[in-house]
């Protein structure tokens, strides 16, 4: 992804209001997108431990009810999820971002950031 493409994606979603709740049978979560599990582990380490309500291997629920899940875009089946917030690795394949991640951001996403 080029810097310009990343900027356009972030700018588009960061202007939306977003929804934290579903309007049908989807599950609304915050998605952490990376092919490297160590990125997820570092993200979880940086969270304020007092704000974590529940933690599993690939999921963290915070005290503000944000549910963050780890998504490996090369292998995860993410059908049914809708993203409220996205934190994506900037090295993720452009085709995966456009074909698998962005469609899940359509009605709900209010923040799309890169690391």
Backbone torsions as a table, in degrees:
resi	resn	phi	psi	omega
1	UNK	NA	139.5	175.5
2	UNK	-84.7	162.3	177.0
3	UNK	-58.9	-39.7	-179.2
4	UNK	-64.4	-42.8	178.4
5	UNK	-63.9	-43.4	178.6
6	UNK	-62.9	-41.4	178.2
7	UNK	-61.4	-45.6	-178.7
8	UNK	-62.4	-42.8	179.1
9	UNK	-63.5	-50.0	-179.7
10	UNK	-60.8	-46.2	-178.7
11	UNK	-59.9	-42.7	-179.7
12	UNK	-61.2	-50.9	-175.9
13	UNK	-76.7	-30.3	-180.0
14	UNK	-70.2	-14.4	176.4
15	UNK	-87.6	-16.3	-179.2
16	UNK	-75.0	155.7	177.6
17	UNK	-76.5	-42.2	178.8
18	UNK	80.1	160.7	177.8
19	UNK	-135.2	133.1	178.4
20	UNK	-91.0	-3.1	-176.7
21	UNK	-128.4	152.8	-178.3
22	UNK	-78.4	152.9	173.5
23	UNK	-106.1	3.4	173.8
24	UNK	-153.6	-140.7	-173.7
25	UNK	-93.0	19.0	177.4
26	UNK	-83.7	164.3	175.2
27	UNK	-108.1	124.8	-179.0
28	UNK	-97.9	121.2	-177.8
29	UNK	-138.7	172.7	170.5
30	UNK	-101.1	130.5	-175.1
31	UNK	-106.1	130.8	173.6
32	UNK	-105.2	110.8	-171.3
33	UNK	-105.1	115.9	177.0
34	UNK	-164.6	147.7	174.9
35	UNK	-84.9	-9.3	-176.8
36	UNK	-107.4	114.0	-179.7
37	UNK	-61.6	-27.5	178.6
38	UNK	-64.3	-30.9	174.9
39	UNK	-60.5	-43.8	178.8
40	UNK	-62.5	-44.6	-179.2
41	UNK	-61.8	-39.8	177.4
42	UNK	-66.4	-40.0	177.3
43	UNK	-59.7	-46.5	-178.9
44	UNK	-65.3	-38.9	179.0
45	UNK	-61.4	-33.9	-176.5
46	UNK	-79.6	-12.2	179.5
47	UNK	-70.7	148.2	175.4
48	UNK	-69.1	115.9	-175.0
49	UNK	-59.3	-28.4	179.8
50	UNK	-72.9	-18.6	-179.6
51	UNK	-93.2	-3.0	179.9
52	UNK	-87.6	120.4	177.2
53	UNK	-89.1	-39.8	-177.7
54	UNK	-148.7	141.9	179.7
55	UNK	-138.3	131.1	172.6
56	UNK	-124.1	-178.9	-176.1
57	UNK	-58.9	-44.9	-176.8
58	UNK	-119.2	22.7	-178.0
59	UNK	-150.8	140.9	174.9
60	UNK	-136.0	130.5	175.1
61	UNK	-111.0	125.1	-178.2
62	UNK	-93.7	167.3	-178.5
63	UNK	-64.7	-21.0	176.7
64	UNK	-88.8	13.5	178.6
65	UNK	70.9	10.5	171.8
66	UNK	-71.0	130.3	178.7
67	UNK	-110.1	109.1	179.2
68	UNK	-97.4	132.0	176.3
69	UNK	-125.6	147.7	176.4
70	UNK	-87.3	128.7	178.3
71	UNK	-122.4	121.6	169.2
72	UNK	-92.4	107.0	-172.0
73	UNK	-65.7	-14.2	179.4
74	UNK	-84.7	-17.3	-174.3
75	UNK	-138.1	-16.5	-175.3
76	UNK	-78.2	143.4	171.7
77	UNK	-94.7	111.2	-173.8
78	UNK	-111.7	14.3	178.3
79	UNK	-60.8	135.9	179.7
80	UNK	98.4	-21.8	176.6
81	UNK	-83.1	151.5	168.8
82	UNK	-132.2	138.9	-174.4
83	UNK	-97.7	131.8	173.4
84	UNK	-89.7	-40.5	174.9
85	UNK	-136.9	148.1	177.7
86	UNK	-131.9	135.5	171.1
87	UNK	-124.4	109.5	-171.6
88	UNK	-117.7	143.9	174.7
89	UNK	-70.6	130.0	-176.6
90	UNK	-69.3	-9.8	177.1
91	UNK	-92.7	3.7	178.1
92	UNK	-65.9	139.2	-178.8
93	UNK	-54.3	131.4	-178.3
94	UNK	-56.7	-40.7	-179.8
95	UNK	-62.5	-40.1	178.9
96	UNK	-65.4	-42.7	179.2
97	UNK	-60.0	-49.3	-176.3
98	UNK	-72.8	-34.4	-174.9
99	UNK	-94.9	-27.8	-174.9
100	UNK	-114.3	-33.0	-173.9
101	UNK	-93.8	-52.7	-176.7
102	UNK	-57.4	-40.7	177.8
103	UNK	-59.6	-26.4	-179.9
104	UNK	-84.3	-0.1	179.7
105	UNK	-102.8	-9.3	-167.1
106	UNK	-45.6	-60.8	-171.7
107	UNK	-98.6	-15.0	-169.0
108	UNK	-113.9	-27.6	-169.2
109	UNK	-72.0	134.0	177.1
110	UNK	-122.4	-4.9	-178.6
111	UNK	-150.9	125.8	176.8
112	UNK	-131.5	108.4	-176.2
113	UNK	-120.6	161.2	-178.0
114	UNK	-121.7	148.9	172.5
115	UNK	-132.6	NA	NA
